[in-house]
Amino acid sequence: MTSSPPGGARDTIGQGIRRARNARGRTLEQVSEEIGVSPATLSLIERDKVSVTRARLKEIAAALGADPAELGWGTDPEHEAQLRVEPESERPHVLGAAIECFTRRGYHGTSMREIAQAGHMSVAGVYHYYESKQQMLVSALEPAMVELRDAVVAAGQRHPEDEPEKRFAAMIEVLAIFHITERDIAFLGGSELRSLEGANRERVVQLRRGVQHLVDAEAQAAAAAGAFANPDILFASRMVVNMCVSLARWYDPEGPVGPDDAVANAVAYALAVMKSTAVGA
């Protein structure tokens, strides 16, 4: 059984699935392949962006070797409410298929027909839920960036304001976790930002900048407190954020360094950079 969340709070269905998956050392790719959905769709399920049927929850539990109750089924009336609507809405599956296609072929290299094929539905069915590829890209990126920003804020708030080094480290940890566990979305956030149009692009860019500014503020506070010694604190802060962002492009969770160690390394390297007094020759 997985451990309960801190403070006695109950997991949502999605949180319960993620907690059980992580406890068993399974990746999104491994579990999604077993249940016949894309990693992007399973990621949406874990973030409670997708409601699941009882049948789907049983499939996930079986793939994890878990009792459905461990994932939250039957433990709380609110959880039961998450499972009442059947059959599953096709909207999240269309979005998951689009994310998968955009990641593999690029936004401009993907057609609506290819998205329909990946989602096992007709082109008309895709248009029933999304009027364009642009709407799909925005629907994938904007909520993810809002969620990341909120998670970064919450991470910093776990520590007192007079401990900026710990607040900074907590924020870097969240960034590393996001770019390791949400690789498809994170990859699109870096590679397809240029494909967003007009106001869509501006909103997502502002969210990304907002995350960077949160990290910058803690870096500057830590420097003022004497915890960080890098002579160019903002350059260093932006470099370590981009170090985390790059994880989505190259990190392999099935490689020699496990996700937990990769996150710990990212935090350690970030702190080392911020405390370094070395400058270029």
Buried (B, 14 or more C-beta within 10 A) or exposed (E): EBEEEEEEEEBBBBBBBBBBBBBBEBBBBBBBBBBEBBBBBBBBBBBBBBBBBBEBBBBBBEBBEBEBEBBBBEBBEEBBEBBEEEEBEBBBBBBBBBBBBBBEEEBEEBEBEBBBBBBEBEBEEBEEBBEEBBBBBBBBBBBBBBBBBEBBBEBBEEBEEEBBBBBBBBBBBBBBBBBBBBBBBBBBBBBBBEBBEEEBBEBBEEBBEBBBEBBBBBBBBBBEEEBBBBEEBBEBBBBBBEBBBEBBEEBEBEEEEEBEEBBBEBBEBBBEBBBEEEEEE
